Amino acid sequence: MKKYNHLYFWIVVICFFGGILLAQQFLKQQGSDLIPGAGGNFTLQADQGPVALSDFKGKVVALYFGYMSCPDICPTSLWNLSAAMNSLTREQAEQVQGLFISVDPERDSPYALNLFVKGFFDSFLGLTGLKSEIDKIARQYGVIYEKVPLPDSAMGYVIDHTSVIYLIDQQGVLQYYLPHNTDPESIKNDLLKLLEE
C-alpha cells in the first residue's frame, strides 16, 4: 500500500509542475491582462536625451532587454524583429517603435547603443540609465539578468538575461511575450494584430 501512496504522490507532483509550465506558456501568448501589473511606463536615456514609453502612445512598441556585447542571443532576436519590421509596409512600420534596453550600463553608452540598434532598423532606439533604474524596469517586465565573470577572456564578463520581445499596444499596455527564436513571420503577425486594434 505504501508503494502505491508513493506513486500517487509523484503523479500529483508531476501534474502540478506540468500545469505550471502549461500556464506559463498560455500567459506568454495571452498578454498582460492576465498578469496584473506587468509592464508599465519608464524613462531612460537615449542618445538624443530622455525617452519614456509614454512618448509612444498611439504606436505599438516592441521592447527588448539585452546588451551590445551579447555574442548571439541578442543579435538573433534583433535580427528577427528587424526582419518582421522589414516585411511590413512603410506605413505600418512607421506605427511601430523598437526599443532596446541595455542591461550592461557599465559598457553600453547612449551614443554606442544608438549606432548598434540602427544597424538593425533605422527607427530603433537604444536606451540605458543607472543600474538601479534598469533593475526597476526589469522587475516591471519580469526580466532577470546577471553578470557572469569570464576571468580568462578579454571581454571580462557576459550577462545571462531573459530573452523575450515584449509587444506593447498603442495605449502602453503589455500584450504579448515572444520568447527567444520567435520567427519573423510570427512577430509580424502579432504586430499586425495590435496595429489593427
Backbone as CSV, one residue per row, in Angstrom:
resi,resn,N_x,N_y,N_z,CA_x,CA_y,CA_z,C_x,C_y,C_z
1,MET,0.824,-1.212,0.000,0.000,0.000,0.000,0.864,1.271,0.000
2,LYS,1.966,1.207,0.800,2.873,2.360,0.845,3.465,2.648,-0.530
3,LYS,3.720,1.563,-1.274,4.284,1.719,-2.610,3.351,2.540,-3.495
4,TYR,2.048,2.244,-3.424,1.069,2.968,-4.255,0.911,4.415,-3.798
5,ASN,0.967,4.657,-2.484,0.897,6.032,-1.980,2.055,6.861,-2.515
6,HIS,3.230,6.241,-2.543,4.418,6.907,-3.060,4.237,7.237,-4.550
7,LEU,3.689,6.308,-5.296,3.438,6.505,-6.729,2.434,7.623,-6.955
8,TYR,1.338,7.632,-6.179,0.324,8.687,-6.310,0.912,10.055,-6.013
9,PHE,1.789,10.094,-4.998,2.433,11.361,-4.644,3.199,11.928,-5.837
10,TRP,3.996,11.095,-6.506,4.798,11.575,-7.627,3.933,11.930,-8.828
11,ILE,2.825,11.240,-9.025,1.899,11.600,-10.107,1.331,12.990,-9.866
12,VAL,0.944,13.260,-8.615,0.400,14.587,-8.270,1.452,15.672,-8.483
13,VAL,2.708,15.403,-8.046,3.785,16.393,-8.206,4.034,16.681,-9.686
14,ILE,4.109,15.645,-10.513,4.348,15.826,-11.950,3.219,16.616,-12.593
15,CYS,1.974,16.291,-12.246,0.819,17.019,-12.810,0.833,18.481,-12.385
16,PHE,1.213,18.725,-11.122,1.251,20.094,-10.612,2.240,20.951,-11.396
17,PHE,3.488,20.441,-11.518,4.505,21.225,-12.216,4.232,21.282,-13.718
18,GLY,3.653,20.226,-14.271,3.253,20.269,-15.684,2.204,21.340,-15.921
19,GLY,1.278,21.482,-14.978,0.251,22.520,-15.081,0.843,23.915,-15.026
20,ILE,1.861,24.096,-14.169,2.534,25.394,-14.087,3.188,25.744,-15.417
21,LEU,3.885,24.783,-16.015,4.551,25.027,-17.297,3.548,25.382,-18.390
22,LEU,2.434,24.661,-18.426,1.398,24.968,-19.429,0.811,26.349,-19.189
23,ALA,0.598,26.702,-17.923,0.059,28.029,-17.613,1.015,29.123,-18.049
24,GLN,2.325,28.897,-17.832,3.310,29.899,-18.248,3.278,30.105,-19.758
25,GLN,3.190,29.016,-20.505,3.122,29.125,-21.962,1.859,29.879,-22.376
26,PHE,0.747,29.587,-21.709,-0.510,30.262,-22.029,-0.410,31.752,-21.758
27,LEU,0.165,32.105,-20.603,0.292,33.513,-20.244,1.189,34.260,-21.212
28,LYS,2.247,33.601,-21.687,3.143,34.246,-22.647,2.392,34.652,-23.905
29,GLN,1.384,33.870,-24.272,0.669,34.116,-25.517,-0.519,35.054,-25.339
30,GLN,-0.957,35.276,-24.091,-2.205,35.984,-23.882,-2.067,37.445,-23.495
31,GLY,-0.954,37.827,-22.922,-0.771,39.238,-22.628,-0.960,39.604,-21.172
32,SER,-0.722,40.890,-20.890,-0.613,41.332,-19.519,-1.941,41.452,-18.806
33,ASP,-3.092,41.393,-19.525,-4.350,41.476,-18.806,-4.544,40.247,-17.916
34,LEU,-3.757,39.185,-18.138,-3.794,38.013,-17.279,-2.710,38.056,-16.210
35,ILE,-1.835,39.061,-16.265,-0.771,39.228,-15.275,-0.857,40.657,-14.751
36,PRO,-1.732,40.906,-13.781,-1.947,42.282,-13.323,-0.648,42.970,-12.926
37,GLY,-0.464,44.176,-13.420,0.691,44.976,-13.047,1.922,44.768,-13.888
38,ALA,1.890,43.810,-14.814,3.078,43.579,-15.646,3.287,44.757,-16.583
39,GLY,4.555,45.077,-16.831,4.872,46.165,-17.756,4.724,47.514,-17.072
40,GLY,4.437,48.533,-17.867,4.248,49.876,-17.325,5.253,50.870,-17.871
41,ASN,5.010,52.121,-17.556,5.824,53.211,-18.093,7.217,53.232,-17.460
42,PHE,8.151,53.857,-18.157,9.514,54.046,-17.663,10.149,55.166,-18.461
43,THR,11.247,55.701,-17.932,12.045,56.707,-18.642,13.517,56.339,-18.517
44,LEU,14.218,56.348,-19.659,15.652,56.088,-19.690,16.313,57.059,-20.663
45,GLN,17.628,56.941,-20.814,18.378,57.859,-21.672,18.665,57.245,-23.040
46,ALA,18.333,57.983,-24.082,18.759,57.655,-25.444,19.864,58.628,-25.832
47,ASP,20.422,58.457,-26.996,21.500,59.327,-27.464,21.075,60.786,-27.522
48,GLN,19.806,61.025,-27.855,19.315,62.397,-28.002,18.633,62.936,-26.745
49,GLY,18.674,62.169,-25.640,18.062,62.651,-24.403,17.090,61.638,-23.815
50,PRO,16.319,62.055,-22.788,15.407,61.138,-22.108,14.301,60.637,-23.038
51,VAL,13.956,59.375,-22.878,12.872,58.756,-23.648,12.002,57.978,-22.680
52,ALA,10.684,58.195,-22.753,9.727,57.458,-21.928,8.876,56.558,-22.821
53,LEU,8.418,55.460,-22.264,7.499,54.603,-23.015,6.254,55.391,-23.419
54,SER,5.798,56.276,-22.527,4.588,57.053,-22.802,4.760,58.007,-23.982
55,ASP,6.006,58.265,-24.395,6.232,59.113,-25.573,5.647,58.474,-26.833
56,PHE,5.406,57.179,-26.789,4.984,56.450,-27.993,3.520,56.022,-27.938
57,LYS,2.734,56.722,-27.122,1.293,56.456,-27.116,0.777,56.645,-28.538
58,GLY,-0.055,55.714,-28.989,-0.543,55.762,-30.364,0.257,54.871,-31.293
59,LYS,1.410,54.361,-30.808,2.214,53.417,-31.582,2.292,52.084,-30.846
60,VAL,2.555,51.026,-31.592,2.889,49.738,-30.994,4.389,49.770,-30.681
61,VAL,4.766,49.272,-29.504,6.176,49.255,-29.111,6.657,47.806,-28.999
62,ALA,7.805,47.528,-29.619,8.477,46.234,-29.475,9.692,46.472,-28.586
63,LEU,9.675,45.884,-27.397,10.695,46.152,-26.377,11.553,44.910,-26.151
64,TYR,12.874,45.116,-26.086,13.786,44.004,-25.845,14.878,44.446,-24.879
65,PHE,15.239,43.572,-23.936,16.330,43.810,-22.997,17.540,42.981,-23.426
66,GLY,18.702,43.604,-23.536,19.896,42.877,-23.938,21.129,43.737,-23.723
67,TYR,22.198,43.429,-24.446,23.408,44.252,-24.330,24.251,44.088,-25.590
68,MET,25.055,45.085,-25.874,25.765,45.157,-27.151,26.781,44.051,-27.352
69,SER,27.431,43.590,-26.270,28.472,42.569,-26.405,27.913,41.151,-26.432
70,CYS,26.625,41.025,-26.380,25.970,39.710,-26.376,26.407,38.931,-27.623
71,PRO,26.954,37.728,-27.461,27.537,37.037,-28.610,26.544,36.516,-29.643
72,ASP,25.344,36.093,-29.231,24.445,35.519,-30.234,22.959,35.746,-29.964
73,ILE,22.532,35.673,-28.711,21.088,35.727,-28.414,20.480,37.069,-28.804
74,CYS,21.118,38.168,-28.389,20.579,39.498,-28.711,20.578,39.769,-30.215
75,PRO,21.693,39.527,-30.916,21.659,39.762,-32.366,20.595,38.937,-33.090
76,THR,20.388,37.694,-32.641,19.363,36.855,-33.277,17.977,37.447,-33.067
77,SER,17.670,37.853,-31.834,16.353,38.423,-31.540,16.132,39.731,-32.291
78,LEU,17.158,40.584,-32.307,17.028,41.861,-33.017,16.919,41.651,-34.525
79,TRP,17.632,40.669,-35.045,17.519,40.384,-36.474,16.111,39.893,-36.805
80,ASN,15.554,39.006,-35.990,14.192,38.519,-36.228,13.183,39.658,-36.173
81,LEU,13.365,40.555,-35.203,12.465,41.705,-35.100,12.616,42.625,-36.310
82,SER,13.850,42.885,-36.726,14.063,43.769,-37.884,13.521,43.135,-39.165
83,ALA,13.645,41.802,-39.297,13.082,41.122,-40.473,11.567,41.260,-40.485
84,ALA,10.944,41.164,-39.314,9.491,41.364,-39.225,9.123,42.791,-39.620
85,MET,9.901,43.759,-39.131,9.636,45.163,-39.465,9.790,45.409,-40.963
86,ASN,10.805,44.810,-41.557,11.036,44.993,-42.997,9.955,44.350,-43.856
87,SER,9.204,43.415,-43.291,8.129,42.779,-44.054,6.807,43.542,-43.949
88,LEU,6.768,44.567,-43.089,5.596,45.441,-43.008,5.643,46.477,-44.122
89,THR,4.504,47.081,-44.417,4.524,48.211,-45.345,5.188,49.395,-44.648
90,ARG,5.594,50.387,-45.400,6.236,51.566,-44.797,5.299,52.234,-43.793
91,GLU,4.013,52.328,-44.142,3.033,52.958,-43.257,2.870,52.175,-41.964
92,GLN,2.843,50.850,-42.079,2.728,50.017,-40.877,3.975,50.140,-40.003
93,ALA,5.151,50.085,-40.619,6.411,50.156,-39.859,6.542,51.485,-39.117
94,GLU,5.990,52.549,-39.686,6.044,53.854,-39.033,5.196,53.897,-37.764
95,GLN,4.297,52.924,-37.606,3.441,52.857,-36.423,3.980,51.907,-35.363
96,VAL,5.210,51.443,-35.559,5.858,50.543,-34.594,7.182,51.161,-34.153
97,GLN,7.414,51.182,-32.846,8.671,51.697,-32.313,9.436,50.579,-31.612
98,GLY,10.649,50.289,-32.071,11.502,49.314,-31.413,12.362,49.985,-30.352
99,LEU,12.386,49.409,-29.149,13.210,49.921,-28.050,14.108,48.798,-27.525
100,PHE,15.400,49.098,-27.370,16.369,48.147,-26.855,16.930,48.709,-25.557
101,ILE,16.636,48.045,-24.431,17.149,48.493,-23.134,18.393,47.687,-22.795
102,SER,19.511,48.374,-22.580,20.757,47.694,-22.241,20.762,47.285,-20.772
103,VAL,21.130,46.030,-20.529,21.319,45.558,-19.155,22.811,45.602,-18.786
104,ASP,23.574,46.336,-19.586,25.011,46.499,-19.341,25.379,47.987,-19.389
105,PRO,24.822,48.781,-18.451,25.089,50.229,-18.489,26.555,50.574,-18.277
106,GLU,27.297,49.644,-17.708,28.724,49.850,-17.475,29.490,50.018,-18.787
107,ARG,29.057,49.318,-19.838,29.786,49.349,-21.108,29.007,50.015,-22.236
108,ASP,27.682,50.025,-22.161,26.869,50.493,-23.290,26.435,51.941,-23.095
109,SER,27.106,52.848,-23.771,26.745,54.268,-23.680,25.566,54.562,-24.610
110,PRO,24.834,55.650,-24.361,23.734,56.014,-25.262,24.193,56.178,-26.711
111,TYR,25.368,56.798,-26.908,25.871,57.001,-28.267,26.143,55.665,-28.962
112,ALA,26.858,54.770,-28.267,27.168,53.464,-28.862,25.902,52.655,-29.117
113,LEU,24.943,52.724,-28.199,23.680,51.993,-28.373,22.919,52.476,-29.598
114,ASN,22.968,53.781,-29.821,22.288,54.346,-30.991,22.853,53.755,-32.282
115,LEU,24.172,53.695,-32.386,24.798,53.116,-33.569,24.475,51.627,-33.698
116,PHE,24.478,50.934,-32.581,24.230,49.485,-32.559,22.830,49.152,-33.071
117,VAL,21.807,49.788,-32.506,20.430,49.413,-32.879,20.074,49.880,-34.289
118,LYS,20.667,50.992,-34.727,20.394,51.474,-36.080,20.933,50.493,-37.132
119,GLY,21.878,49.652,-36.734,22.371,48.624,-37.638,21.338,47.551,-37.935
120,PHE,20.289,47.490,-37.100,19.223,46.510,-37.319,18.012,47.145,-38.000
121,PHE,17.612,48.346,-37.530,16.487,49.035,-38.160,16.591,50.520,-37.820
122,ASP,16.364,51.354,-38.828,16.621,52.797,-38.687,15.892,53.472,-37.535
123,SER,14.685,53.014,-37.220,13.888,53.719,-36.210,14.088,53.189,-34.793
124,PHE,14.842,52.100,-34.633,15.044,51.546,-33.296,15.798,52.546,-32.419
125,LEU,15.504,52.513,-31.122,16.200,53.358,-30.162,16.851,52.491,-29.091
126,GLY,18.102,52.835,-28.736,18.809,52.162,-27.654,18.737,53.000,-26.394
127,LEU,18.398,52.360,-25.273,18.189,53.079,-24.016,19.063,52.510,-22.909
128,THR,19.513,53.399,-22.022,20.272,52.971,-20.861,20.003,53.941,-19.714
129,GLY,20.660,53.694,-18.583,20.469,54.551,-17.418,21.271,54.002,-16.263
130,LEU,20.957,54.436,-15.062,21.608,53.906,-13.873,21.173,52.457,-13.678
131,LYS,22.053,51.661,-13.075,21.702,50.260,-12.840,20.419,50.153,-12.008
132,SER,20.247,51.026,-11.041,19.040,50.989,-10.198,17.784,51.230,-11.028
133,GLU,17.881,52.098,-12.035,16.734,52.356,-12.909,16.420,51.136,-13.772
134,ILE,17.464,50.541,-14.312,17.278,49.357,-15.170,16.737,48.197,-14.343
135,ASP,17.230,48.046,-13.113,16.724,46.988,-12.236,15.216,47.137,-12.006
136,LYS,14.783,48.356,-11.774,13.357,48.609,-11.529,12.514,48.238,-12.746
137,ILE,12.972,48.654,-13.930,12.224,48.358,-15.157,12.247,46.860,-15.453
138,ALA,13.389,46.222,-15.193,13.483,44.773,-15.385,12.456,44.057,-14.510
139,ARG,12.295,44.500,-13.262,11.295,43.889,-12.380,9.889,44.090,-12.931
140,GLN,9.626,45.282,-13.475,8.306,45.553,-14.056,7.954,44.543,-15.144
141,TYR,8.956,44.164,-15.924,8.717,43.300,-17.085,9.131,41.846,-16.860
142,GLY,9.484,41.517,-15.618,9.840,40.135,-15.305,11.135,39.675,-15.935
143,VAL,12.066,40.617,-16.152,13.357,40.296,-16.757,14.373,39.986,-15.659
144,ILE,15.095,38.895,-15.838,16.167,38.524,-14.924,17.488,38.626,-15.676
145,TYR,18.473,39.252,-15.062,19.797,39.298,-15.692,20.880,39.247,-14.625
146,GLU,22.017,38.697,-14.995,23.105,38.509,-14.034,24.451,38.534,-14.753
147,LYS,25.382,39.279,-14.190,26.744,39.332,-14.742,27.480,38.029,-14.404
148,VAL,28.118,37.455,-15.437,28.879,36.213,-15.251,30.339,36.498,-15.599
149,PRO,31.235,36.488,-14.611,32.661,36.791,-14.877,33.308,35.768,-15.815
150,LEU,34.170,36.286,-16.700,34.978,35.431,-17.576,36.440,35.815,-17.358
151,PRO,37.055,35.295,-16.311,38.411,35.745,-15.952,39.467,35.488,-17.021
152,ASP,39.242,34.508,-17.883,40.244,34.189,-18.911,39.902,34.784,-20.279
153,SER,38.939,35.702,-20.318,38.505,36.297,-21.584,38.769,37.798,-21.576
154,ALA,39.063,38.339,-22.764,39.253,39.782,-22.901,37.955,40.537,-22.629
155,MET,36.806,39.863,-22.800,35.516,40.506,-22.543,35.331,40.815,-21.069
156,GLY,35.937,40.020,-20.198,35.803,40.245,-18.764,34.569,39.603,-18.156
157,TYR,33.436,39.745,-18.825,32.195,39.141,-18.350,31.167,39.114,-19.482
158,VAL,30.196,38.240,-19.312,28.998,38.245,-20.147,27.816,38.417,-19.211
159,ILE,26.627,38.599,-19.784,25.437,38.762,-18.955,24.385,37.747,-19.399
160,ASP,24.016,36.886,-18.472,22.884,35.989,-18.719,21.615,36.797,-18.510
161,HIS,20.677,36.698,-19.454,19.467,37.524,-19.318,18.267,36.875,-19.998
162,THR,17.100,37.265,-19.543,15.852,36.858,-20.177,15.841,37.375,-21.603
163,SER,15.477,36.518,-22.546,15.424,36.937,-23.944,13.992,36.823,-24.454
164,VAL,13.280,37.933,-24.361,11.871,37.993,-24.754,11.622,39.317,-25.472
165,ILE,10.866,39.288,-26.561,10.391,40.522,-27.188,9.010,40.810,-26.613
166,TYR,8.853,41.989,-26.013,7.575,42.398,-25.433,6.864,43.305,-26.429
167,LEU,5.629,42.989,-26.745,4.834,43.845,-27.631,3.803,44.590,-26.799
168,ILE,3.833,45.912,-26.918,3.020,46.819,-26.108,2.084,47.572,-27.039
169,ASP,0.811,47.638,-26.676,-0.171,48.244,-27.588,-0.116,49.773,-27.568
170,GLN,-0.995,50.382,-28.366,-0.977,51.839,-28.551,-1.319,52.616,-27.286
171,GLN,-1.892,51.924,-26.302,-2.221,52.575,-25.025,-1.148,52.329,-23.956
172,GLY,-0.062,51.668,-24.354,1.023,51.425,-23.410,0.834,50.186,-22.556
173,VAL,-0.063,49.287,-22.974,-0.347,48.069,-22.203,0.379,46.878,-22.832
174,LEU,1.116,46.140,-22.012,1.823,44.955,-22.480,0.819,43.891,-22.917
175,GLN,0.981,43.401,-24.160,0.018,42.445,-24.705,0.604,41.084,-25.039
176,TYR,1.845,41.029,-25.536,2.421,39.747,-25.952,3.852,39.589,-25.453
177,TYR,4.176,38.346,-25.069,5.545,37.945,-24.772,5.981,37.011,-25.888
178,LEU,7.023,37.351,-26.602,7.506,36.491,-27.688,8.861,35.914,-27.274
179,PRO,8.915,34.619,-26.974,10.160,34.021,-26.476,11.257,34.015,-27.526
180,HIS,12.475,33.790,-27.062,13.641,33.766,-27.941,13.421,32.807,-29.109
181,ASN,13.908,33.227,-30.270,13.795,32.447,-31.513,12.396,32.429,-32.110
182,THR,11.515,33.340,-31.639,10.249,33.511,-32.356,10.580,33.999,-33.758
183,ASP,10.018,33.341,-34.771,10.407,33.655,-36.143,9.802,34.973,-36.617
184,PRO,10.414,35.614,-37.617,9.936,36.918,-38.091,8.470,36.930,-38.515
185,GLU,7.999,35.852,-39.132,6.600,35.812,-39.584,5.639,35.857,-38.397
186,SER,5.977,35.150,-37.315,5.127,35.171,-36.115,5.145,36.555,-35.466
187,ILE,6.327,37.175,-35.423,6.422,38.533,-34.870,5.570,39.490,-35.698
188,LYS,5.695,39.386,-37.016,4.904,40.251,-37.904,3.413,40.070,-37.653
189,ASN,2.958,38.836,-37.528,1.527,38.578,-37.329,1.021,39.200,-36.035
190,ASP,1.826,39.120,-34.964,1.408,39.723,-33.696,1.435,41.251,-33.770
191,LEU,2.409,41.802,-34.482,2.428,43.257,-34.685,1.173,43.708,-35.430
192,LEU,0.802,42.961,-36.464,-0.384,43.327,-37.252,-1.656,43.245,-36.421
193,LYS,-1.745,42.267,-35.525,-2.918,42.163,-34.665,-3.076,43.430,-33.842
194,LEU,-1.957,43.921,-33.296,-2.017,45.129,-32.482,-2.274,46.377,-33.328
195,LEU,-1.700,46.410,-34.514,-1.912,47.570,-35.402,-3.365,47.667,-35.868
196,GLU,-4.027,46.542,-35.950,-5.403,46.522,-36.447,-6.432,46.770,-35.368
197,GLU,-6.002,46.846,-34.091,-6.963,47.053,-32.994,-7.488,48.478,-32.985
